[in-house]
Amino acid sequence: NLFRFKAQIEESCPGSFVVIDHQIINNKARFDKLFFALKPCVDGFLKGCRPYLAVDSTFLTGRFRGQLCIACAVDGHNWMYPVAVGVIDSETNDNWKWFMERLNEAIGSPDGLTFCTDCGQAVMHGVSEVFPEAEHRECMWHLVQNFKKRFSGKVFEEHLWAASYSWSAYWFDKHYDAMVQAKPEAMKYLNDIHKKVWTRSQYGTSAKVDYVTNNLAESFNNWVKGEKAKHLDDLLDSIRQKILIKWNQRKRVAQKFEGSILPHIQQKIRDDSYN
């Protein structure tokens, strides 16, 4: 059924990237991993989206357990833009590296490529191994959850999130120094364990996306929540159909636009000029 899904994708959407990996067990081929990226999704990401990808996975809930992986971008409206989907049996270094290698084959390494992930060591390993030159941001929500397991106090409530949201190095340093003075061992832990970028003051300017959490990927996970109990071929085909429906809806919206500037950007410019 999965090979039928692959054939359907390649026939209906030529140029799409579909990889099905398997293992030989007792002289029989057994499904292992899968990756697919529709060509219009890849083309749209490379030509029309900022080079930002939120990467995450979510548990499958049907008879056959595993992880559904997603690499999700954001379009000009700041709407969720799925780029690539994968299925692995568990979050291991090898599995995430495999997913990232397939992603690299699909999208290459565009200038300014930026990733946002949670604090999982496996997914961070995969990004670092395959995209060593990319900027790697760490989801602040996950960072805080890990941090709170070890340290707590009013000083962190007042300054940790504020440090993450700080636009300038000056304000970041003010919040960071307050935490260092209160509990230096806590900040040593932060520096030793959470080495990816987690404050806006250190973000590069190429991606021009200022999210400090990985909610974009979480939005995708919630979007497919009702499909995760299906058999694998039905799940993947449901995701394919959901993407096509969403793209058709957005095409209808775009056809109503006039000019080359998105309406919500025009409105923001007008609002800013009044202020």
C-alpha positions as CSV (number, residue, x, y, z in Angstrom):
1,N,0.0,0.0,0.0
2,L,2.9,2.4,0.7
3,F,4.4,1.8,-2.7
4,R,1.0,2.4,-4.2
5,F,1.0,5.7,-2.3
6,K,4.4,6.5,-3.6
7,A,3.3,5.8,-7.2
8,Q,0.2,7.9,-6.8
9,I,2.3,10.9,-5.6
10,E,4.8,10.5,-8.4
11,E,2.1,10.2,-11.0
12,S,-0.2,13.0,-9.8
13,C,2.6,15.4,-8.7
14,P,5.8,14.7,-10.8
15,G,9.0,15.8,-9.3
16,S,7.8,15.1,-5.7
17,F,10.2,13.5,-3.4
18,V,9.1,10.1,-1.9
19,V,11.5,7.7,-0.1
20,I,10.5,4.4,1.5
21,D,13.2,2.7,3.5
22,H,13.0,-1.0,4.6
23,Q,14.9,-3.6,6.5
24,I,15.3,-7.3,5.7
25,I,14.1,-9.5,8.6
26,N,13.9,-13.2,8.2
27,N,14.4,-12.8,4.5
28,K,11.4,-10.5,4.3
29,A,11.3,-6.8,3.6
30,R,9.8,-4.9,6.5
31,F,8.9,-1.2,6.4
32,D,11.3,1.0,8.4
33,K,11.0,4.7,7.5
34,L,9.3,7.0,5.0
35,F,9.7,10.6,3.8
36,F,7.7,12.6,1.3
37,A,7.7,16.2,0.1
38,L,5.3,17.4,-2.6
39,K,7.1,19.3,-5.3
40,P,4.7,22.4,-5.1
41,C,5.5,22.5,-1.3
42,V,9.2,22.5,-1.9
43,D,9.0,25.0,-4.8
44,G,6.8,27.3,-2.8
45,F,9.1,27.1,0.2
46,L,12.2,27.9,-1.9
47,K,10.7,30.6,-4.0
48,G,8.1,32.3,-1.7
49,C,8.8,31.6,1.9
50,R,11.4,32.8,4.4
51,P,14.2,30.2,4.9
52,Y,12.7,29.1,8.3
53,L,11.7,25.5,9.2
54,A,10.1,24.4,12.5
55,V,10.9,20.7,13.0
56,D,9.1,18.3,15.4
57,S,7.5,14.9,15.7
58,T,4.3,13.5,17.2
59,F,3.3,10.0,18.4
60,L,1.1,7.9,16.1
61,T,-1.8,6.5,18.0
62,G,-3.0,3.6,15.9
63,R,-2.2,-0.1,15.9
64,F,1.3,0.5,14.6
65,R,3.2,3.0,16.8
66,G,5.9,5.4,15.7
67,Q,6.6,9.1,15.2
68,L,5.2,11.4,12.5
69,C,7.9,14.0,11.6
70,I,7.2,17.4,10.1
71,A,9.3,20.2,8.7
72,C,7.0,23.2,8.6
73,A,7.6,26.7,7.1
74,V,5.6,30.0,7.4
75,D,4.3,31.9,4.4
76,G,3.8,35.6,3.8
77,H,0.6,35.6,5.9
78,N,2.4,33.9,8.7
79,W,0.3,30.9,8.0
80,M,1.5,27.3,8.6
81,Y,3.2,25.9,5.4
82,P,4.0,22.2,5.5
83,V,7.1,21.3,3.5
84,A,8.0,17.7,4.3
85,V,6.6,14.8,6.3
86,G,8.2,11.6,7.6
87,V,7.5,8.5,9.6
88,I,10.1,6.9,11.9
89,D,9.8,4.2,14.5
90,S,11.3,6.3,17.3
91,E,13.3,9.5,17.9
92,T,16.9,8.3,17.6
93,N,20.0,10.0,16.3
94,D,20.1,7.8,13.3
95,N,16.4,8.3,12.5
96,W,16.5,12.0,12.7
97,K,19.7,12.1,10.7
98,W,18.0,10.1,8.0
99,F,15.0,12.4,7.9
100,M,17.3,15.5,7.7
101,E,19.4,13.9,4.9
102,R,16.2,13.3,2.9
103,L,15.1,16.9,3.7
104,N,18.5,18.1,2.4
105,E,18.0,16.2,-0.8
106,A,14.6,17.8,-1.2
107,I,15.3,21.5,-0.5
108,G,19.1,21.8,-0.5
109,S,20.7,24.4,1.7
110,P,19.1,27.8,0.9
111,D,20.9,30.9,2.1
112,G,20.0,31.9,5.6
113,L,18.3,28.5,6.4
114,T,17.2,28.5,10.0
115,F,15.7,25.6,12.1
116,C,13.7,25.7,15.2
117,T,13.4,22.5,17.3
118,D,12.6,21.4,20.8
119,C,15.3,20.4,23.3
120,G,15.4,16.7,22.1
121,Q,18.9,15.6,21.7
122,A,18.1,13.3,18.7
123,V,16.5,16.0,16.5
124,M,19.2,18.5,17.5
125,H,21.8,16.0,16.5
126,G,20.1,15.4,13.1
127,V,20.0,19.2,12.3
128,S,23.6,19.7,13.4
129,E,24.9,16.7,11.4
130,V,23.2,17.5,8.1
131,F,22.9,21.3,8.2
132,P,25.9,22.4,10.2
133,E,25.9,25.9,8.7
134,A,22.2,26.6,9.4
135,E,21.1,28.7,12.3
136,H,19.6,26.5,15.0
137,R,17.1,28.0,17.4
138,E,15.7,26.2,20.5
139,C,12.1,26.3,21.5
140,M,11.9,28.6,24.6
141,W,8.8,26.7,26.0
142,H,10.7,23.4,26.1
143,L,13.8,25.1,27.4
144,V,11.8,26.6,30.3
145,Q,10.1,23.3,31.1
146,N,13.5,21.6,31.4
147,F,14.9,24.5,33.4
148,K,12.0,24.5,35.9
149,K,12.7,20.9,36.8
150,R,16.0,22.1,38.4
151,F,15.6,25.7,39.3
152,S,12.8,28.0,40.3
153,G,12.3,31.4,41.9
154,K,10.9,34.9,41.2
155,V,14.1,36.1,39.5
156,F,13.6,33.5,36.7
157,E,9.9,34.2,36.4
158,E,10.7,37.9,35.9
159,H,13.8,37.6,33.6
160,L,14.0,34.2,31.8
161,W,11.2,34.8,29.3
162,A,12.0,38.5,29.1
163,A,15.6,37.6,28.1
164,S,14.3,35.4,25.3
165,Y,12.0,38.1,24.0
166,S,14.6,40.8,24.2
167,W,15.5,42.4,20.8
168,S,18.7,44.1,21.8
169,A,21.9,42.7,23.4
170,Y,21.6,45.4,26.0
171,W,18.3,44.3,27.4
172,F,19.2,40.6,27.1
173,D,22.3,41.3,29.2
174,K,20.3,43.2,31.8
175,H,17.9,40.2,32.3
176,Y,20.7,37.6,32.0
177,D,22.9,39.4,34.5
178,A,20.1,39.6,37.0
179,M,19.7,35.8,36.9
180,V,23.5,35.2,37.1
181,Q,23.7,37.3,40.3
182,A,20.8,35.5,41.9
183,K,21.9,31.9,41.0
184,P,25.0,31.5,39.0
185,E,24.8,27.7,38.9
186,A,21.5,27.9,37.1
187,M,22.9,30.0,34.3
188,K,25.9,27.6,34.1
189,Y,23.4,24.8,33.5
190,L,21.7,26.9,30.9
191,N,25.0,27.5,29.0
192,D,26.2,23.9,29.3
193,I,22.9,22.2,28.3
194,H,21.0,24.6,26.1
195,K,23.6,25.8,23.6
196,K,21.3,26.6,20.7
197,V,20.0,30.1,20.0
198,W,17.1,31.0,22.3
199,T,16.9,34.8,22.5
200,R,15.8,37.2,19.8
201,S,18.8,39.3,20.4
202,Q,21.0,36.6,18.9
203,Y,18.7,35.7,15.9
204,G,20.2,36.1,12.5
205,T,18.3,38.5,10.1
206,S,18.1,36.2,7.1
207,A,15.0,34.2,8.1
208,K,13.1,37.3,9.5
209,V,11.0,35.1,11.8
210,D,10.9,36.1,15.4
211,Y,9.0,33.2,17.0
212,V,10.7,32.0,20.3
213,T,8.7,28.8,20.5
214,N,8.1,25.9,18.1
215,N,4.4,26.4,18.0
216,L,4.4,26.3,14.2
217,A,5.2,22.6,14.2
218,E,2.8,22.1,17.1
219,S,0.1,23.7,14.9
220,F,0.7,21.0,12.3
221,N,0.6,18.3,14.9
222,N,-2.8,19.6,16.1
223,W,-4.0,19.9,12.5
224,V,-3.4,16.1,11.9
225,K,-4.4,15.0,15.4
226,G,-7.6,13.3,14.1
227,E,-5.7,11.3,11.5
228,K,-3.0,9.8,13.7
229,A,-4.9,6.6,14.5
230,K,-5.2,5.5,10.9
231,H,-3.2,2.9,9.1
232,L,0.0,4.4,7.7
233,D,-1.0,4.5,4.1
234,D,-4.4,6.1,5.0
235,L,-2.7,8.6,7.3
236,L,-0.3,9.7,4.7
237,D,-2.9,10.0,2.0
238,S,-5.1,12.0,4.4
239,I,-2.2,14.4,5.0
240,R,-1.7,14.7,1.2
241,Q,-5.4,15.5,0.8
242,K,-5.4,18.0,3.6
243,I,-2.4,19.8,2.1
244,L,-4.1,19.9,-1.4
245,I,-7.3,21.3,0.1
246,K,-5.4,24.0,2.1
247,W,-3.4,25.0,-1.0
248,N,-6.6,25.3,-3.0
249,Q,-8.2,27.5,-0.4
250,R,-5.1,29.7,-0.3
251,K,-5.0,29.9,-4.1
252,R,-8.6,31.3,-4.0
253,V,-7.6,33.8,-1.4
254,A,-4.5,34.9,-3.4
255,Q,-6.5,35.3,-6.6
256,K,-8.4,38.2,-4.9
257,F,-5.2,40.1,-4.2
258,E,-4.3,43.3,-6.1
259,G,-0.7,44.6,-6.4
260,S,2.4,42.9,-5.0
261,I,2.1,43.6,-1.3
262,L,0.0,41.4,0.9
263,P,-3.1,43.1,2.4
264,H,-2.2,42.5,6.0
265,I,1.3,44.1,5.3
266,Q,-0.5,47.1,3.8
267,Q,-2.7,47.4,6.8
268,K,0.4,47.2,9.1
269,I,2.1,49.9,7.2
270,R,-1.0,52.1,7.5
271,D,-1.2,51.4,11.2
272,D,2.4,52.2,11.8
273,S,2.2,55.4,9.9
274,Y,-0.8,56.6,12.0
275,N,1.3,55.8,15.2
